[in-house]
Amino acid sequence: MPYHGGPPAPAPPVPHAPLPDRQDHRRDRDSAVRSALRKVRLLRHLRWPLAAETRFLDGVAAGRIAPPGVEIPPVPPTVPDAELVALQATLDRADPALDFLWRTVESARQTQALTAALGTADFVRIGVEMYGQPGAAVAAGAPSAIDGAHHFLAVTRRLDVAPPQPALDAAAAAAWMAEQTAAALSDPPMLIELDEGLASLATAGATRIRLRADARFSPLQLTQLLQHEALVHAATRRNGEDQPVLGALAIGPARTTQAQEGLATFAELITDCMDLHRLRRIALRVVALQMALEGADFVELWQWFREQGQSAEESYHSTRRILRGGDASPGHGVFAKDGVYVKGLLRLHAVLLASLREGDRQLPERLFLGRLSLGDAVRLRPLFEDGTLVAPARVPAWAAQRECLAAFLSFSALTTRFELDALSLAHFAETP
């Protein structure tokens, strides 16, 4: 049964079994979901060959700027879609635990449909369904990701935004990361590996962090990666694995990407390691994504990143992130994921403000239960009462210190009312 972008009709509700039978049923269904989805992957199927970068940059050096000519072949589903639909039919959506599992399976169906559509226009369509349009408002009364990106770029445009100096090679960076994670994520210790094919500087799982082998890192970048990759991405996956009933919280389906990247980016901001260059970089990706969705090709995007001050090599990697589905077929390779960094940050901020207004003091810590969406963090709250969920063991200090976070959010709620264009230093010079 092919995936067409909309959820199938849910199965008729099944009456809840009494505890503890209900918990046994939840564990059984959780095990079935984790078993079915263990081979569903996304980003590893979107990797470009290393030769493409060499070919492109050698051409640039010789005065020939041409697309790398990358084509990514479609990937057949690892799990037949009919099996996933049948699995969903066993999940009573009236039960919040089983509804979470249903949504997780649905996200896996989308992921498989996306990779099966590589090289076609459907790859772009499904990706936008999964990650959203850059121009869509992130919440009622909140701006869109593209609005936020333009705001960040406008505010920082007049400032001297020199990138931090990348003094450390990948081997030195890996040694530093291993030392820093030893205390925070020591059981088991994190493995730090070098990977030549990464599109980003780093990625994290439950037990390992991969750093791009050909990259260089500044001390500030490494602190950002520690907060982002280790203390959010790795910590949430480990917390999910610790859950006694819903181990699927460790899976991390694509539908949780927005919350994960928003949480990780917020962690950089609130721990004072987000610098202007990093802020501009994630904003530039959102604008570039919008350009790609409107028809810009590889060369146009690469030249635009160069105009924004990025090096030839950094511009290549920035463009590759936007066109991870391949650049050989214009309009077919745009990958919508990079819109979620700004969108997730704005949406997370809105959710945290709502939790402050409604007195939900535990929500910041619930965000670390595992790989979950912001909606999950609200819907799963009742499951603490019957013991289905237990409090996460790995929560960074900024989220655990509720009073300090509440003070920060209270102040930010006020400052969001400022009209930036109305502010002027000259006005303050004329007043006491």
C-alpha positions as CSV (number, residue, x, y, z in Angstrom):
1,M,0.0,0.0,0.0
2,P,1.8,3.2,-1.1
3,Y,2.1,6.2,1.1
4,H,0.2,9.2,-0.3
5,G,1.0,11.8,2.4
6,G,-2.1,11.4,4.5
7,P,-2.6,9.2,7.5
8,P,-4.7,6.1,7.0
9,A,-8.0,5.8,8.9
10,P,-7.3,4.7,12.5
11,A,-8.4,1.4,13.7
12,P,-11.6,1.3,15.8
13,P,-10.8,2.2,19.5
14,V,-10.1,-0.8,21.7
15,P,-11.2,-0.6,25.3
16,H,-8.3,0.0,27.7
17,A,-7.2,-3.1,29.6
18,P,-6.9,-2.6,33.3
19,L,-3.5,-2.1,34.9
20,P,-1.1,-3.9,34.9
21,D,-2.4,-5.7,31.8
22,R,-2.5,-2.4,30.0
23,Q,1.2,-1.8,30.8
24,D,2.0,-5.3,29.5
25,H,0.1,-4.5,26.3
26,R,1.9,-1.2,25.9
27,R,5.3,-2.9,26.3
28,D,4.3,-5.5,23.8
29,R,3.3,-2.9,21.2
30,D,6.4,-0.8,21.9
31,S,8.6,-3.8,21.3
32,A,6.7,-4.5,18.0
33,V,7.2,-1.0,16.9
34,R,10.9,-0.8,17.8
35,S,11.5,-4.2,16.0
36,A,9.7,-3.0,12.9
37,L,11.5,0.3,12.6
38,R,15.0,-0.6,13.6
39,K,16.2,-0.6,9.9
40,V,14.3,2.6,8.8
41,R,17.0,5.2,8.1
42,L,17.1,8.6,6.3
43,L,20.3,10.7,6.4
44,R,22.7,7.9,5.6
45,H,20.8,7.5,2.3
46,L,21.4,11.2,1.4
47,R,25.2,11.3,1.6
48,W,27.2,12.6,-1.3
49,P,30.4,11.0,-2.5
50,L,33.6,12.7,-1.4
51,A,34.7,12.9,-5.0
52,A,31.9,15.4,-5.7
53,E,33.4,18.0,-3.4
54,T,36.9,17.6,-4.9
55,R,35.4,17.8,-8.5
56,F,33.5,20.9,-7.7
57,L,36.2,22.8,-5.8
58,D,38.9,21.9,-8.4
59,G,36.6,23.3,-11.0
60,V,36.1,26.5,-9.0
61,A,39.9,26.9,-8.7
62,A,40.2,26.5,-12.5
63,G,37.5,29.0,-13.1
64,R,34.8,26.5,-14.1
65,I,31.8,26.7,-11.8
66,A,29.5,23.8,-12.6
67,P,27.2,21.6,-10.5
68,P,28.9,18.5,-9.1
69,G,26.4,16.3,-11.0
70,V,25.3,14.2,-8.0
71,E,22.4,11.8,-8.4
72,I,21.1,9.9,-5.4
73,P,19.2,6.7,-6.4
74,P,15.9,5.9,-4.8
75,V,15.9,3.5,-1.8
76,P,13.2,0.8,-1.7
77,P,11.4,0.5,1.6
78,T,13.1,-1.7,4.1
79,V,9.8,-2.6,5.6
80,P,6.8,-3.1,3.3
81,D,4.3,-0.3,3.8
82,A,1.4,-2.7,4.2
83,E,3.2,-4.2,7.3
84,L,3.4,-0.8,8.9
85,V,-0.2,-0.1,8.2
86,A,-1.1,-3.4,9.7
87,L,1.0,-2.5,12.8
88,Q,-0.8,0.8,13.1
89,A,-4.1,-1.0,13.1
90,T,-3.1,-2.7,16.4
91,L,-2.5,0.7,18.1
92,D,-5.5,2.2,19.9
93,R,-5.1,6.0,19.4
94,A,-7.4,6.7,22.4
95,D,-4.5,5.5,24.6
96,P,-1.8,8.2,24.7
97,A,1.0,5.7,24.8
98,L,-0.2,3.8,21.8
99,D,-1.1,7.0,20.0
100,F,2.6,8.0,20.4
101,L,3.6,4.7,18.8
102,W,1.1,5.2,16.0
103,R,2.6,8.6,15.2
104,T,6.1,7.1,15.3
105,V,5.1,4.4,12.7
106,E,3.5,7.1,10.6
107,S,6.7,9.1,10.6
108,A,8.6,6.0,9.5
109,R,6.1,5.5,6.6
110,Q,6.8,9.1,5.5
111,T,10.6,8.5,5.7
112,Q,10.4,5.5,3.5
113,A,8.2,7.3,1.0
114,L,10.8,10.1,1.0
115,T,13.8,7.9,0.2
116,A,11.8,5.9,-2.3
117,A,11.0,9.2,-4.1
118,L,14.7,10.3,-4.5
119,G,15.3,11.8,-7.9
120,T,11.7,12.9,-8.4
121,A,9.6,15.9,-7.5
122,D,7.8,13.9,-4.9
123,F,11.0,13.9,-2.8
124,V,10.5,17.7,-2.4
125,R,6.8,17.4,-1.7
126,I,7.1,14.7,0.9
127,G,10.1,16.5,2.6
128,V,8.0,19.7,2.9
129,E,5.2,17.7,4.4
130,M,7.6,16.3,7.0
131,Y,9.5,19.4,7.9
132,G,7.2,22.2,6.9
133,Q,7.4,25.3,4.6
134,P,9.9,28.0,5.7
135,G,7.1,30.6,5.3
136,A,4.5,28.8,7.5
137,A,3.9,30.4,10.9
138,V,5.4,28.3,13.7
139,A,2.5,29.0,16.1
140,A,-0.5,31.3,16.6
141,G,0.9,34.8,17.0
142,A,4.5,33.7,16.2
143,P,6.6,34.5,13.1
144,S,7.6,32.0,10.4
145,A,11.0,30.4,10.0
146,I,11.8,32.7,7.1
147,D,10.7,35.7,9.1
148,G,13.0,34.7,11.9
149,A,15.9,34.1,9.5
150,H,15.5,37.5,7.9
151,H,15.3,39.1,11.4
152,F,18.5,37.4,12.5
153,L,20.3,38.4,9.3
154,A,19.1,42.0,9.4
155,V,20.1,42.5,13.1
156,T,23.6,41.1,12.5
157,R,24.3,42.6,9.1
158,R,25.8,45.8,10.5
159,L,28.0,43.9,12.9
160,D,31.5,42.5,12.3
161,V,30.6,38.8,12.2
162,A,34.0,37.2,11.9
163,P,33.9,33.4,12.2
164,P,35.7,31.8,15.2
165,Q,39.1,30.6,14.2
166,P,39.1,26.9,13.6
167,A,42.4,26.1,15.3
168,L,41.8,22.4,16.0
169,D,41.8,19.5,13.5
170,A,39.3,16.8,13.8
171,A,41.5,14.5,15.8
172,A,42.2,17.2,18.4
173,A,38.5,18.0,18.5
174,A,37.6,14.3,19.0
175,A,40.0,14.1,22.0
176,W,38.4,17.3,23.6
177,M,34.9,15.9,23.0
178,A,35.8,12.6,24.6
179,E,37.1,14.3,27.7
180,Q,34.1,16.6,28.0
181,T,31.5,13.9,27.6
182,A,33.2,11.5,30.0
183,A,31.6,13.2,33.0
184,A,28.1,14.0,31.6
185,L,27.5,10.8,29.6
186,S,29.8,8.3,31.2
187,D,27.6,5.2,31.4
188,P,28.5,3.9,28.9
189,P,31.2,6.3,27.7
190,M,30.6,8.1,24.5
191,L,32.6,7.0,21.4
192,I,33.9,9.8,19.3
193,E,34.5,8.9,15.7
194,L,35.7,10.7,12.6
195,D,33.6,10.4,9.5
196,E,34.6,11.7,6.1
197,G,31.2,11.8,4.5
198,L,29.1,13.9,7.0
199,A,27.1,16.8,5.6
200,S,27.2,18.5,9.0
201,L,30.1,19.1,11.4
202,A,28.8,16.4,13.8
203,T,26.0,14.0,14.4
204,A,25.1,12.1,17.6
205,G,23.5,8.8,18.6
206,A,23.1,7.2,22.0
207,T,26.6,5.9,22.2
208,R,28.7,7.8,19.7
209,I,29.3,11.2,18.2
210,R,30.7,11.5,14.7
211,L,32.8,14.5,13.7
212,R,33.4,15.4,10.0
213,A,37.0,14.2,9.4
214,D,38.0,16.9,7.0
215,A,36.8,19.8,9.2
216,R,38.6,22.1,11.6
217,F,37.0,23.3,14.8
218,S,37.3,26.4,17.0
219,P,37.0,26.0,20.8
220,L,33.6,27.8,20.6
221,Q,32.3,25.5,17.9
222,L,33.2,22.5,20.1
223,T,31.3,24.0,23.0
224,Q,28.3,24.4,20.8
225,L,28.6,20.8,19.6
226,L,28.9,19.6,23.2
227,Q,25.6,21.3,24.2
228,H,23.9,20.5,20.9
229,E,25.0,16.9,20.0
230,A,26.0,15.4,23.4
231,L,23.8,17.1,26.0
232,V,20.6,17.2,23.9
233,H,20.7,14.6,21.0
234,A,22.7,11.9,22.8
235,A,21.2,12.5,26.2
236,T,17.6,12.4,24.9
237,R,18.3,9.1,23.1
238,R,19.8,7.6,26.2
239,N,16.9,8.8,28.3
240,G,14.5,7.2,25.8
241,E,16.3,3.9,26.1
242,D,15.9,4.0,29.9
243,Q,12.1,4.2,29.7
244,P,10.5,1.0,31.3
245,V,7.5,0.9,28.9
246,L,8.0,3.2,25.9
247,G,11.5,2.4,24.7
248,A,10.5,3.8,21.3
249,L,11.3,7.2,22.8
250,A,14.8,6.4,21.7
251,I,14.0,5.9,18.0
252,G,14.0,9.6,16.9
253,P,11.7,9.5,13.9
254,A,11.7,12.4,11.5
255,R,8.7,14.0,13.1
256,T,10.8,14.8,16.2
257,T,13.5,16.6,14.2
258,Q,11.9,20.1,14.7
259,A,11.7,19.7,18.5
260,Q,15.2,18.1,18.7
261,E,16.9,20.8,16.7
262,G,15.0,23.6,18.4
263,L,15.9,22.2,21.8
264,A,19.6,21.8,20.8
265,T,19.8,25.3,19.3
266,F,18.1,26.8,22.4
267,A,20.6,25.0,24.5
268,E,23.4,26.8,22.6
269,L,21.7,30.2,23.2
270,I,20.9,29.8,26.9
271,T,24.4,28.5,27.8
272,D,26.0,31.5,26.1
273,C,27.9,29.6,23.4
274,M,25.8,30.7,20.4
275,D,27.9,33.2,18.5
276,L,26.8,35.5,15.7
277,H,28.5,33.5,13.0
278,R,26.5,30.4,14.1
279,L,23.3,32.3,14.3
280,R,23.8,33.7,10.8
281,R,24.7,30.3,9.4
282,I,21.4,28.7,10.5
283,A,19.5,31.7,9.3
284,L,21.2,31.6,5.9
285,R,20.2,28.0,5.4
286,V,16.5,28.9,5.8
287,V,16.8,31.6,3.2
288,A,18.7,29.3,0.9
289,L,16.0,26.6,1.4
290,Q,13.3,29.1,0.3
291,M,15.4,30.0,-2.7
292,A,15.8,26.3,-3.6
293,L,12.1,25.7,-3.3
294,E,11.6,28.6,-5.7
295,G,13.9,27.1,-8.2
296,A,17.5,28.1,-7.4
297,D,20.1,25.5,-8.6
298,F,23.4,24.4,-7.0
299,V,25.5,27.1,-8.6
300,E,23.1,29.9,-7.7
301,L,22.9,28.7,-4.1
302,W,26.7,28.3,-3.8
303,Q,27.3,31.8,-5.3
304,W,24.7,33.2,-2.8
305,F,26.5,31.7,0.2
306,R,29.8,33.1,-1.1
307,E,28.2,36.6,-1.3
308,Q,27.2,36.2,2.4
309,G,30.8,35.8,3.3
310,Q,31.3,32.0,3.4
311,S,34.4,30.4,2.0
312,A,34.2,28.3,-1.2
313,E,34.4,25.1,0.9
314,E,31.9,26.2,3.5
315,S,29.5,27.3,0.7
316,Y,29.8,23.9,-0.9
317,H,28.8,22.2,2.4
318,S,26.0,24.7,3.0
319,T,24.6,24.1,-0.5
320,R,25.0,20.3,-0.2
321,R,22.8,20.4,2.9
322,I,20.0,22.1,1.0
323,L,20.2,19.8,-2.0
324,R,20.9,16.5,-0.2
325,G,18.5,14.6,-2.6
326,G,20.9,15.3,-5.5
327,D,21.7,18.3,-7.7
328,A,21.5,16.6,-11.1
329,S,17.7,17.2,-11.5
330,P,16.7,20.8,-10.8
331,G,13.8,20.9,-8.5
332,H,14.1,17.3,-7.4
333,G,16.8,17.3,-4.8
334,V,15.7,20.0,-2.3
335,F,15.7,18.6,1.3
336,A,13.5,20.7,3.6
337,K,15.1,19.7,6.9
338,D,17.3,22.8,7.4
339,G,14.2,25.0,7.9
340,V,13.7,23.3,11.3
341,Y,16.6,24.9,13.2
342,V,15.0,28.4,13.2
343,K,11.4,27.0,13.1
344,G,12.2,24.6,16.0
345,L,13.9,27.3,18.0
346,L,10.9,29.7,17.6
347,R,8.3,27.0,18.3
348,L,10.2,25.7,21.4
349,H,10.4,29.3,22.8
350,A,6.6,29.6,22.2
351,V,6.0,26.3,24.0
352,L,8.2,27.2,26.9
353,L,6.4,30.5,27.3
354,A,3.0,28.7,27.2
355,S,4.2,26.3,29.9
356,L,5.2,29.3,32.0
357,R,1.9,31.0,31.6
358,E,0.0,27.8,32.4
359,G,2.2,26.8,35.4
360,D,3.5,23.6,33.9
361,R,6.9,23.6,35.7
362,Q,7.9,20.1,34.6
363,L,7.6,20.6,30.8
364,P,11.2,21.7,30.2
365,E,12.4,18.4,31.8
366,R,9.8,16.4,29.9
367,L,11.4,17.5,26.7
368,F,14.4,15.3,27.7
369,L,12.3,12.1,28.1
370,G,13.6,10.9,24.7
371,R,13.2,11.8,21.0
372,L,9.8,13.3,21.0
373,S,7.9,16.2,19.4
374,L,6.7,19.2,21.3
375,G,3.2,17.9,20.9
376,D,4.3,14.6,22.5
377,A,5.7,16.6,25.5
378,V,2.1,17.8,26.1
379,R,0.2,14.7,25.2
380,L,2.3,12.3,27.2
381,R,2.0,14.2,30.5
382,P,-0.7,11.9,32.0
383,L,1.6,8.8,31.6
384,F,3.7,9.9,34.6
385,E,0.7,9.3,36.8
386,D,0.4,5.5,36.1
387,G,4.1,4.8,35.9
388,T,4.3,4.4,32.2
389,L,7.0,7.2,32.0
390,V,9.7,7.9,34.5
391,A,11.6,11.2,34.9
392,P,14.6,11.5,32.6
393,A,18.0,10.9,34.3
394,R,20.0,13.2,32.0
395,V,18.8,16.8,32.0
396,P,21.3,19.7,31.5
397,A,21.6,22.2,34.3
398,W,19.8,25.0,32.4
399,A,16.6,22.9,32.1
400,A,16.8,21.4,35.6
401,Q,17.1,24.8,37.2
402,R,13.4,25.6,36.8
403,E,13.4,29.0,38.7
404,C,16.3,30.3,36.6
405,L,14.7,29.2,33.3
406,A,11.4,30.7,34.4
407,A,13.1,34.0,35.1
408,F,14.8,34.0,31.6
409,L,11.5,33.2,29.9
410,S,9.7,35.9,31.9
411,F,12.2,38.5,30.7
412,S,12.1,37.2,27.1
413,A,8.3,37.4,27.1
414,L,8.7,41.2,27.7
415,T,11.5,41.8,25.3
416,T,9.7,40.2,22.4
417,R,7.4,43.2,22.6
418,F,10.2,45.6,21.6
419,E,10.0,47.1,18.1
420,L,13.6,46.8,17.0
421,D,13.3,49.3,14.1
422,A,12.1,51.9,16.6
423,L,15.2,51.7,18.8
424,S,18.0,54.2,18.3
425,L,21.2,54.9,20.2
426,A,20.7,58.6,19.3
427,H,17.4,58.6,21.3
428,F,19.2,57.3,24.4
429,A,22.0,59.9,24.0
430,E,19.3,62.6,24.2
431,T,17.7,61.3,27.4
432,P,18.9,61.1,31.0
